[in-house]
Amino acid sequence: MRKQVFGYNCWMEFFLNDPDIERMPPADTRLLDLRVEPYPDGKRLRVAIDLTPFQQKPYLELTLTNSVGEIVASTSIVEPVAWRLELTLHILKPGNVTGGFYQLTVTLSFPELGEIDHRAVIIDIPYPDFGMPHLPRSVPIVLLFIFCFSLILSACGPAPTPTSTSTLELTDTPTQPQPTIEIPTQTPYVITATPETVVTNSAPQGVFFLSLEEGGYFHLFAYSPQTLPVTRLTADAWDDITPALSPDGNWLAFSSRRNGYWDLYLLGLVGGGILRLTDTPEFDAAPSWSPDGAFIAFESYVNGNLEIFLRSVTDPGQDPLQLTQNPAVDSSPAWSPPPGRQIAFISNRSGEPEVWIADLDHAGTFIDVSNNSQSVEAHPAWSPDGSKLAWASSDLESGLTSLYIWDARNPNAQARWAGSGDWPVWLDNNNISSRLPAPNQTFLTGYTISGAISIPPMLLPGSLYGLSYGITSAVLPGLFQSAAQVTTTPIIDETNPQPTNPSGRSALVTLTDVTALYPQLNEYASAFFHTLRAQVAVQTGWDALGNLENAFIPLTTPLDPGLGDDWLYTGRAFTLNPVLVQANWMTVVREDFGQQIYWRIYLHAAAQDGSQGMPLLQVPWDFSARKTSSSSYENGGKLMNSVPSGYWVDLTTLASNYGWERLPALTNWQTYFSGARFNELIFPQGMDWRTAMLQLYPPDVLVTPTIVIPPTRTPTRTQLWFRSPTPTRTSTAHPTSTP
């Protein structure tokens, strides 16, 4: 029979002499379930433990640790007589604030066998309100009357939004599919990003979560077009990238280099704490949640290659599962909505980056769904109902990047064009949003699935490396108020200093320890060059800007044809040594914007242990292929056959932080190597070329004289080669008859 016993802070179910219950020997005794619920005061936890019915009474050890690993509560249960236990665990030091992330670990052991089983659960404990005084006995009665009266009034209004629990737990029972949440279509309007403005909104809302570059680092931001301006969530001196909102809207998974290496973390949007998920020197990034919130798929750089792994969120002690194991690059996983048995990702196992789908019900089954050898795909994203899959595609012939939508219900149909962009996220089943890159700027825009613009392009305050969208009931900025109000100091001073030359024009400053034909720069640009050079040395581990192809070029030194108005003449530009490309210390990625071609420069990191740079995801351009075939010569090269291995630093993004911009290639760059201008960076400070030249030279120097040929006084007829001169008649003497 079974007997239930209730007591103070304890509930147990006994299995005394029930013949229907099979009791397990010590070696087979296990922890079946662990459930934890925090009390509203944030100082206690309600813990429920289920065991297999046992033959011998086990030992249970309960340990509660905070986000930094400190033990804040612990207890032991020696020889319990019940297989179902419920108890209250008090957190130590109740006078301190106890909110944030905690992990409860339960260990089952026997004296003669040691540890047999263990379970761990992550809890997001809300911060308690310590300002509430004790109320008189009569006050609760009044409050009860007011509460009952408000219930009557609210019966005619909308139903309140239920609050989901923040405790995540891994179970063997499949999670039931969650109902699809339809998000209203957004009305198009012009948006202005104002990071300084802070507005708090507690209602469930659709929110963008972005990783934006700011002050030399990528930080996490939140943004809702109708209710929340671009609001900072993290503001520390390290990079936080690739955010992903959990299905319940309470957690934000992201990658961060806060410990010196790229690892995965969880940010509690409700509790505000941060929990570390991975702890390896390898690059871990691009998390994607399973529909039940119990697992995360992510990319990890192992053995010189990017692969896809699956990791439990509720039990960080579990070893990750490797989903892909292929010599090709596998990246950017996207877990499908319920039932969640597919994961889309990018792989170049077919020769070029394509969209592949892994079937979790059939291990080792991978299907190429984009199947387009004439394009390069990136960043797949599932629609909320799982019926459609969007991705970014770059055409190899034109170089233009666009969004395409594939109908999973009609897998043989071609993907449809949806708009321009390169990082799609779904707002609802009929609307998508995306990053829209420009040569030296980044925008956020949105489209309907038919290609109509739903969100006009909005200029973002920095480069973007990660975009997510979803519904959250978290109060934002709420606990992130301090980060939202941080005032960042601009790296670039837009005001030009007073020239030191008495003539009123700028002076040239010699660059110390820099090798170049003329190692000089305009005095306005030299300081920003030295700052950029120092940052490049820190992030790459070597002095890439210490040996240049060119810096300042005087007007007396002619450049190659077509470069007569090059920025090198202004003293506000430099070109990197192209030998770095041949030595594999530098590589470039082609980026097309309309009819203009730009290049993104990557520098090879000296340290290849994960502490510097990131693995490459794009396929670089191979200029040397121009010598291999006539088609490659006409195209100015071709894409490399594979993505180079190792860790690389994005010099283009880093240089933009200090005001250095790239230039477009000349129109004849395919057949004219110097016209590619892939290695040149300029420091314009909002000026055009002529204005920058006038800082060094007087206006008359820039006047190009026109040669005028003076006319001749007497016109001379031009002789024609095919016409002989006109003959002159000559009189011929005739004989006379007179002797």
C-alpha positions in Angstrom: 0.0 0.0 0.0 1.0 3.7 -0.4 0.9 6.2 2.4 1.1 10.0 2.0 2.5 12.0 4.9 2.4 15.7 5.1 4.5 17.8 7.5 6.1 21.1 7.9 8.0 22.0 4.7 7.8 18.3 3.7 5.7 16.0 1.7 6.4 12.3 1.1 4.8 9.4 -0.6 5.6 6.0 0.8 5.6 2.6 -0.9 5.6 0.4 2.2 4.2 -3.0 1.1 2.8 -2.3 -2.3 3.3 -5.5 -4.4 2.8 -3.6 -7.6 5.9 -1.5 -7.3 9.2 -2.9 -8.5 12.1 -1.9 -6.3 15.4 -1.3 -7.9 18.8 -2.5 -6.5 21.3 0.2 -5.6 23.1 0.1 -8.9 19.9 0.7 -10.8 18.4 3.4 -8.5 18.0 6.7 -10.3 16.8 10.2 -10.0 13.7 10.4 -12.2 12.7 14.0 -11.9 13.8 17.3 -10.3 11.5 20.3 -10.1 12.3 23.6 -8.5 10.1 26.7 -8.0 11.3 29.9 -6.3 9.2 31.5 -3.6 8.1 35.1 -4.3 10.4 36.4 -1.6 13.4 35.1 -3.6 14.9 33.6 -0.4 13.5 30.0 -0.6 13.1 27.3 -3.1 10.4 24.6 -3.3 12.2 21.4 -4.4 10.5 18.2 -5.6 12.5 15.0 -6.2 11.3 11.8 -7.8 13.3 8.6 -7.3 12.9 5.1 -8.6 11.5 2.8 -5.9 14.5 1.4 -4.2 15.5 -1.7 -2.3 18.1 0.1 -0.2 17.8 3.6 1.1 20.1 6.0 -0.7 21.9 9.2 0.2 20.9 12.5 -1.4 23.1 15.7 -1.5 21.5 19.0 -2.5 23.8 21.9 -3.4 22.7 25.3 -4.6 25.3 27.6 -6.3 25.0 31.1 -7.7 26.2 32.4 -11.0 29.8 32.7 -9.9 29.9 29.1 -8.4 29.5 30.0 -4.7 27.5 27.6 -2.6 24.6 29.5 -1.1 22.6 26.5 0.2 23.1 22.8 0.8 21.4 19.9 2.6 21.7 16.2 3.0 18.9 13.6 3.0 20.1 10.4 4.6 18.2 7.2 3.9 14.9 8.6 2.8 11.9 6.2 3.2 10.0 7.8 0.3 10.5 7.8 -3.4 8.8 11.2 -3.8 10.1 14.1 -1.8 9.2 17.7 -1.5 11.1 20.2 0.7 11.9 23.8 1.1 15.5 25.0 0.7 16.5 28.3 2.3 19.2 30.4 0.6 21.9 31.5 3.0 22.4 35.1 4.0 18.7 36.1 3.4 19.6 39.8 4.1 21.4 40.0 0.7 19.8 40.3 -2.7 19.3 36.7 -3.9 17.9 37.3 -7.4 19.6 36.0 -10.6 20.8 32.6 -12.0 21.3 29.6 -9.6 22.0 26.0 -10.2 20.6 23.2 -8.0 22.5 19.9 -8.2 21.2 16.7 -6.6 23.5 13.8 -6.2 22.3 10.2 -5.4 24.9 7.9 -3.8 25.4 4.8 -1.7 28.2 4.4 0.8 29.5 1.2 -0.8 29.1 2.3 -4.5 29.6 6.0 -4.4 27.8 8.4 -6.7 25.2 6.6 -8.9 23.3 9.5 -10.5 23.0 13.3 -10.4 20.7 16.0 -11.8 21.0 19.7 -12.2 18.4 22.4 -12.8 19.0 26.1 -13.6 16.7 28.5 -11.8 16.2 32.2 -12.6 15.2 33.7 -9.2 13.5 37.1 -9.4 14.9 39.9 -7.3 12.8 40.4 -4.2 11.3 43.8 -3.3 12.8 44.7 0.1 11.0 48.0 0.3 7.6 46.4 1.3 6.8 47.1 5.0 4.8 44.7 7.2 1.1 45.5 6.9 -1.5 45.6 9.7 -3.8 42.7 10.0 -6.8 44.8 8.7 -5.0 45.7 5.5 -5.1 42.3 3.8 -8.9 42.2 4.3 -9.2 45.5 2.5 -6.9 44.3 -0.2 -8.9 41.1 -0.6 -12.1 43.1 -1.1 -10.4 45.3 -3.7 -9.0 42.3 -5.4 -12.4 40.6 -5.6 -14.0 43.8 -6.9 -11.2 44.1 -9.6 -11.9 40.5 -10.7 -15.5 41.4 -11.3 -14.5 44.4 -13.4 -11.9 42.5 -15.3 -14.4 39.9 -16.4 -15.5 42.2 -19.2 -12.0 43.0 -20.3 -9.3 41.0 -22.0 -7.8 38.0 -20.3 -4.5 38.6 -18.5 -1.4 37.3 -20.1 -0.1 34.2 -18.3 3.5 34.3 -17.0 5.6 31.3 -18.0 8.0 29.8 -15.5 11.6 30.5 -16.0 12.9 27.1 -14.8 14.1 25.0 -17.7 14.3 21.2 -17.3 15.4 18.4 -19.5 13.0 15.3 -19.5 12.7 12.2 -21.5 9.1 12.9 -22.3 8.7 14.8 -25.5 7.4 18.4 -25.0 4.0 19.1 -26.5 4.1 21.6 -29.4 3.4 25.1 -28.3 0.7 27.1 -30.1 1.9 29.5 -32.8 1.9 33.1 -31.8 0.8 35.5 -34.5 2.5 38.9 -34.4 0.6 41.8 -36.0 2.1 43.1 -39.2 4.0 46.3 -38.5 2.9 49.5 -40.2 5.7 51.1 -42.3 7.1 54.3 -41.0 10.5 56.0 -40.7 12.4 55.2 -37.5 15.2 57.1 -35.8 17.6 55.2 -33.6 18.1 57.1 -30.3 20.2 54.9 -27.9 20.2 57.6 -25.3 16.4 57.5 -24.8 15.2 54.9 -22.3 11.6 53.8 -22.1 10.4 51.0 -19.8 7.6 48.8 -21.1 6.3 45.7 -19.3 3.7 44.5 -21.7 4.6 41.4 -23.9 5.9 42.8 -27.1 7.8 41.9 -30.3 11.4 42.9 -29.7 14.6 42.9 -31.9 17.8 41.8 -30.1 20.9 43.0 -31.9 24.6 42.8 -31.5 25.9 46.2 -32.6 29.5 47.5 -32.7 30.0 50.5 -30.3 33.3 52.0 -29.1 35.3 49.1 -30.5 33.2 46.3 -29.1 30.0 44.5 -30.0 27.3 44.9 -27.4 23.8 43.6 -27.1 20.8 45.9 -27.7 17.0 45.6 -27.7 14.7 47.5 -30.0 10.9 47.5 -30.6 9.7 49.8 -33.5 6.6 50.9 -31.6 7.6 51.0 -28.0 11.4 50.7 -27.4 14.2 52.7 -29.0 17.6 51.1 -29.5 18.5 50.2 -25.9 21.8 48.8 -24.7 21.7 45.6 -22.6 25.5 45.1 -22.2 28.2 47.7 -22.0 31.5 46.0 -20.9 34.9 46.0 -22.6 34.4 42.8 -24.5 32.4 41.5 -27.5 28.9 40.0 -27.2 27.6 38.6 -30.5 24.9 36.4 -32.1 21.9 36.8 -29.7 19.0 34.3 -29.8 15.8 34.7 -27.8 14.4 31.6 -26.0 11.0 30.3 -26.9 9.5 31.5 -23.6 11.0 35.0 -24.1 12.9 35.0 -20.8 16.4 34.1 -21.9 18.8 35.5 -24.4 21.6 33.1 -25.5 24.7 34.7 -27.0 28.4 34.3 -27.6 30.9 36.4 -25.6 34.6 36.7 -25.3 34.4 38.0 -21.7 36.7 35.3 -20.4 39.3 35.7 -23.2 37.7 33.0 -25.4 34.4 32.7 -27.3 31.9 30.8 -25.2 28.1 30.6 -24.9 26.2 32.4 -22.2 22.6 32.9 -21.1 21.3 36.4 -20.1 18.2 36.4 -18.0 15.8 39.1 -19.3 13.7 38.7 -16.1 16.3 38.0 -13.5 19.2 39.9 -15.0 21.9 37.3 -14.2 24.3 35.7 -16.7 25.0 32.0 -16.8 27.9 30.4 -18.7 27.0 27.4 -20.9 30.3 26.5 -22.5 33.9 26.7 -21.2 36.3 25.8 -24.0 39.1 27.7 -25.9 37.2 26.8 -29.1 35.0 29.4 -30.9 31.4 28.8 -29.8 28.7 31.0 -31.4 25.4 31.3 -33.3 23.1 29.6 -30.7 19.6 28.4 -31.8 17.0 27.2 -29.3 15.0 23.9 -29.6 11.2 24.6 -29.5 11.0 23.3 -25.9 13.9 25.5 -24.7 15.8 22.5 -23.4 18.6 22.4 -25.9 20.7 24.8 -28.0 22.3 24.1 -31.4 25.5 26.1 -32.0 28.6 26.3 -34.2 32.0 25.4 -32.8 35.4 25.5 -34.3 37.0 22.1 -33.5 40.0 20.5 -35.2 40.4 23.4 -37.6 36.8 23.3 -38.8 33.3 24.6 -37.9 30.8 22.0 -36.9 27.3 22.0 -35.4 26.8 20.8 -31.8 23.8 20.3 -29.5 24.0 21.1 -25.8 21.5 20.8 -23.0 20.5 24.1 -21.3 19.0 22.5 -18.2 21.9 20.2 -17.5 25.2 21.9 -18.4 27.1 18.8 -17.1 26.0 16.8 -20.1 28.5 16.4 -22.9 27.4 18.2 -26.1 26.3 16.1 -29.0 28.0 16.6 -32.4 25.5 16.9 -35.1 27.8 17.3 -38.1 31.2 15.7 -38.7 32.4 16.7 -42.2 35.6 18.2 -43.6 33.3 21.0 -45.0 32.4 24.1 -43.0 29.1 23.7 -41.2 27.7 26.8 -39.5 24.7 29.0 -38.7 22.2 26.4 -37.3 18.5 27.1 -37.2 16.3 24.8 -35.1 12.8 24.2 -36.7 9.6 25.0 -34.7 7.5 22.2 -33.1 7.9 19.3 -33.4 11.5 20.5 -33.8 12.9 17.5 -35.6 14.9 19.4 -38.2 17.9 21.8 -38.1 18.8 23.9 -41.0 22.4 25.0 -41.4 25.0 26.3 -44.0 27.6 23.9 -45.4 29.9 23.9 -48.4 30.1 20.1 -48.5 28.6 20.3 -52.1 31.4 22.7 -53.2 29.8 26.1 -52.3 27.9 27.2 -49.3 24.3 25.8 -49.5 21.4 25.5 -47.1 21.2 22.0 -45.7 18.7 20.3 -43.4 19.6 17.7 -40.8 16.8 15.2 -39.9 17.0 14.4 -36.2 14.8 11.3 -36.6 17.3 9.8 -39.1 20.8 10.3 -37.8 23.3 11.2 -40.6 20.6 12.3 -43.0 21.3 15.7 -44.6 19.4 17.3 -47.5 20.5 20.2 -49.7 17.4 22.4 -50.1 18.9 25.4 -51.8 20.8 23.4 -54.4 22.1 26.4 -56.4 25.6 26.2 -57.6 25.5 29.8 -58.9 25.0 31.4 -55.5 26.4 31.5 -52.0 23.8 31.0 -49.1 23.9 32.2 -45.5 21.9 32.6 -42.3 18.8 30.3 -42.6 15.7 31.1 -40.5 12.5 29.2 -40.0 9.1 30.8 -40.0 7.2 30.5 -36.7 4.9 27.8 -38.1 7.8 25.9 -39.7 6.2 26.0 -43.2 8.8 28.3 -44.7 12.6 28.7 -44.6 14.3 32.0 -45.4 18.0 32.6 -46.2 20.4 35.1 -47.7 21.8 34.3 -51.2 24.7 36.1 -53.0 24.7 35.6 -56.8 28.1 34.7 -58.1 27.7 36.5 -61.4 26.3 39.9 -60.1 27.5 39.6 -56.5 24.2 41.0 -55.2 22.8 39.6 -52.0 19.1 39.0 -51.6 16.6 37.2 -49.3 14.9 34.0 -50.6 12.0 32.0 -49.1 11.6 28.3 -49.6 8.3 26.6 -49.0 8.8 23.5 -46.9 5.4 22.2 -47.9 6.5 22.2 -51.6 10.2 21.3 -51.3 10.7 20.8 -55.1 9.6 24.4 -55.9 12.2 27.1 -56.3 12.8 29.6 -53.5 11.2 32.9 -54.1 12.9 36.3 -53.9 11.7 38.5 -51.0 14.0 41.5 -50.9 17.5 42.8 -50.3 19.4 41.9 -47.2 21.7 39.3 -45.8 20.5 38.3 -42.2 16.8 37.4 -42.1 14.6 36.9 -39.1 10.8 36.2 -39.0 8.4 38.7 -37.5 5.4 36.4 -38.1 4.5 33.9 -40.8 4.1 36.7 -43.4 6.8 39.2 -42.6 10.6 39.1 -42.3 13.2 41.6 -41.3 16.9 41.7 -42.2 20.2 43.4 -42.0 20.7 45.6 -45.0 24.4 46.4 -45.4 25.8 49.4 -47.2 29.5 50.1 -48.1 30.3 51.9 -44.8 26.9 51.7 -43.0 24.3 49.2 -41.8 20.5 49.4 -41.9 17.6 47.3 -40.6 14.7 46.8 -42.9 11.6 44.5 -43.3 9.5 42.9 -46.1 6.4 40.9 -46.6 6.8 37.4 -48.0 5.7 38.8 -51.4 8.6 41.3 -51.4 6.8 44.5 -50.4 8.7 46.8 -47.9 7.1 46.7 -44.5 9.8 48.4 -42.5 11.7 51.2 -44.3 15.5 51.0 -44.0 16.6 52.3 -40.6 20.2 53.4 -40.1 21.8 51.5 -37.2 24.4 53.1 -34.9 27.0 50.5 -35.8 27.9 47.3 -37.6 25.7 44.3 -36.8 26.8 40.8 -35.9 23.7 38.9 -34.9 19.9 39.5 -35.1 17.0 37.9 -33.3 13.3 38.7 -32.9 10.6 37.4 -30.6 7.9 38.0 -28.0 9.0 38.7 -24.4 7.2 39.8 -21.3 10.4 41.1 -19.7 10.5 44.7 -18.6 13.1 46.5 -20.8 15.3 48.1 -20.0 14.3 47.2 -16.4 17.3 45.5 -14.8 19.5 46.8 -17.6 18.9 50.4 -16.8 22.5 51.1 -15.9 23.8 49.6 -19.2 21.2 51.5 -21.1 22.3 54.8 -19.7 26.0 54.4 -20.2 27.4 57.3 -22.2 30.0 56.2 -24.7 32.8 58.4 -25.8 33.0 58.7 -29.6 36.3 57.3 -30.9 36.3 59.7 -33.8 36.5 63.5 -33.3 34.5 64.9 -36.2 36.1 68.4 -35.7 39.3 69.1 -37.4 42.1 70.6 -35.3 43.7 73.9 -36.3 46.4 73.4 -38.9 50.0 73.9 -37.6 51.3 75.3 -41.0 51.5 79.1 -41.0 50.0 79.1 -44.4 46.7 77.8 -43.0 47.1 74.5 -44.9 47.6 71.1 -43.2 51.1 69.7 -42.6 52.4 66.2 -43.4 53.5 64.1 -40.4 56.1 61.4 -40.7 54.9 58.0 -39.5 57.5 56.6 -37.1 58.6 53.0 -37.6 56.5 52.6 -40.8 58.0 51.4 -44.0 56.5 53.0 -47.2 57.7 54.9 -50.2 56.7 58.2 -48.5 55.8 57.3 -44.8 53.7 60.4 -44.2 50.1 61.3 -43.6 48.0 64.4 -43.2 48.3 65.7 -39.7 44.6 65.2 -39.2 44.8 61.5 -40.2 48.1 60.5 -38.5 46.8 60.2 -35.0 43.9 58.0 -36.1 46.3 55.9 -38.1 48.5 55.3 -35.0 45.5 54.4 -32.9 44.2 52.0 -35.6 47.7 50.5 -35.9 47.9 49.8 -32.2 44.4 48.2 -32.1 45.3 46.0 -35.1 48.5 44.9 -33.3 46.5 44.0 -30.2 43.7 42.1 -32.0 45.9 40.3 -34.5 49.1 39.9 -32.5 51.3 41.4 -35.2 52.0 44.8 -36.7 50.1 44.6 -40.0 50.3 48.4 -40.6 54.0 48.7 -40.0 54.9 47.8 -43.7 52.7 49.6 -46.2 52.6 49.6 -50.0 51.9 53.4 -49.9 50.9 56.2 -47.6 51.1 59.8 -48.9 52.0 60.2 -52.6 53.2 63.7 -53.8 51.8 65.1 -57.0 55.1 64.7 -58.7 54.8 60.9 -58.5 52.3 59.6 -61.0 50.2 56.6 -60.0 48.9 53.9 -62.3 46.4 55.0 -65.1 43.0 55.8 -63.8 44.2 56.8 -60.3 44.9 60.5 -61.0 42.4 61.5 -58.3 43.4 58.9 -55.8 43.1 59.7 -52.1 46.8 58.8 -51.6 47.5 62.3 -52.9 45.6 63.8 -50.0 47.7 62.3 -47.3 44.5 60.7 -45.9 44.8 57.2 -47.2 47.2 54.2 -47.2 47.4 50.9 -49.0 48.4 47.7 -47.3 51.1 45.6 -48.8 49.6 43.2 -51.3 52.3 40.7 -50.5 50.3 39.8 -47.4 47.7 38.2 -49.7 50.2 36.0 -51.3 51.6 35.0 -47.9 48.1 34.1 -46.6 48.3 36.7 -43.9 45.5 38.7 -45.5 42.4 37.8 -47.5 39.6 39.8 -49.0 35.9 39.1 -49.5 34.0 40.6 -52.4 30.9 42.6 -51.5 28.6 44.1 -54.2 26.4 47.1 -53.6 24.4 47.9 -56.7 26.9 48.4 -59.5 29.8 49.0 -57.2 32.3 46.4 -55.9 33.8 46.7 -52.4 36.2 44.5 -50.5 36.2 43.4 -46.9 39.7 42.8 -45.6 40.6 40.1 -43.1 43.9 39.7 -41.3 45.2 36.4 -40.1 45.5 36.2 -36.3 48.9 35.4 -34.9 47.4 33.3 -32.0 45.3 30.5 -33.4 44.1 29.2 -30.0 40.7 31.1 -30.1 41.9 34.2 -28.1 42.2 36.4 -31.3 39.8 36.8 -34.2 37.0 34.5 -35.4 36.7 31.7 -38.0 35.8 32.9 -41.5 32.3 32.2 -42.8 32.5 33.9 -46.2 34.4 32.5 -49.2 37.2 35.0 -50.1 38.0 36.2 -53.6 41.0 34.7 -55.4 42.7 37.3 -57.6 45.4 34.9 -58.6 42.8 32.8 -60.4 42.9 35.4 -63.2 45.9 33.4 -64.6 44.2 30.1 -64.7 41.4 30.5 -67.3 40.0 33.1 -69.7 36.7 33.3 -67.8 38.5 33.9 -64.5 40.6 36.6 -66.2 37.5 38.4 -67.6 35.9 38.2 -64.1 39.0 39.5 -62.3 39.4 36.2 -60.5 36.9 33.9 -58.8 35.8 32.6 -55.4 38.2 30.4 -53.6 37.5 26.7 -53.6 37.0 26.7 -49.8 36.9 28.9 -46.8 40.5 29.3 -45.3 40.9 27.7 -41.9 42.0 29.5 -38.8 41.1 32.7 -36.9 40.8 36.0 -38.7 40.3 39.7 -37.7 37.9 41.9 -39.7 40.1 44.9 -40.5 37.3 46.7 -42.4 35.0 46.8 -39.4 37.9 47.6 -37.0 39.1 50.4 -39.2 35.6 51.9 -39.5 35.6 52.4 -35.7 38.4 54.9 -36.2 37.0 56.7 -39.3 38.8 54.7 -42.0 36.6 53.7 -44.9 37.0 51.6 -48.0 36.8 52.7 -51.7 34.9 51.0 -54.5 36.8 49.3 -57.3 37.1 51.0 -60.6 34.7 49.9 -63.4 37.5 48.1 -65.2 38.9 46.2 -62.2 38.3 42.8 -63.8 41.0 43.3 -66.4 43.0 46.0 -64.5 44.4 44.7 -61.2 45.3 48.1 -59.8 41.7 49.2 -60.3 40.4 46.8 -57.7 41.7 49.0 -54.9 41.1 46.2 -52.4 43.9 47.2 -50.1 43.2 50.9 -49.8 41.6 52.7 -46.8 40.8 56.4 -46.6 40.1 58.9 -43.8 37.6 61.3 -45.3 36.0 62.9 -42.2 33.0 63.7 -44.4 35.0 65.5 -47.1 35.3 64.8 -50.9 38.6 64.4 -52.7 38.9 68.0 -53.8 38.2 69.4 -50.3 40.8 67.1 -48.8 43.4 68.1 -51.5 42.8 71.8 -50.7 44.0 71.1 -47.1 47.5 70.5 -48.6 47.6 72.5 -51.8 46.5 75.9 -53.1 43.6 75.9 -55.5 45.8 76.8 -58.6 47.8 73.6 -58.2 44.6 71.6 -58.9 43.9 73.5 -62.1 44.8 71.2 -65.0 46.1 73.3 -68.0 44.5 72.6 -71.4 46.8 72.6 -74.4 45.6 74.8 -77.2 47.1 74.4 -80.7 47.3 77.9 -82.4 45.9 78.1 -86.0 48.3 78.7 -89.0 47.9 81.9 -91.0 48.1 80.2 -94.4 46.0 77.1 -94.8 48.0 74.3 -96.3 46.2 71.7 -98.4 46.7 68.2 -97.1 48.3 65.9 -99.6 46.5 62.6 -100.3 48.5 59.5 -100.7 46.3 58.1 -103.4 46.3 61.2 -105.7 49.2 62.3 -107.7 50.0 66.0 -108.3 48.1 67.7 -111.2 50.2 67.6 -114.4 51.4 70.8 -116.1 51.1 71.0 -119.9 54.5 71.5 -121.6 54.7 72.8 -125.2 56.5 70.6 -127.7 58.7 72.1 -130.4 57.7 71.1 -134.0 60.0 71.1 -137.0 59.7 73.9 -139.6 60.0 73.8 -143.3 62.5 76.7 -143.4 66.1 75.5 -143.3 
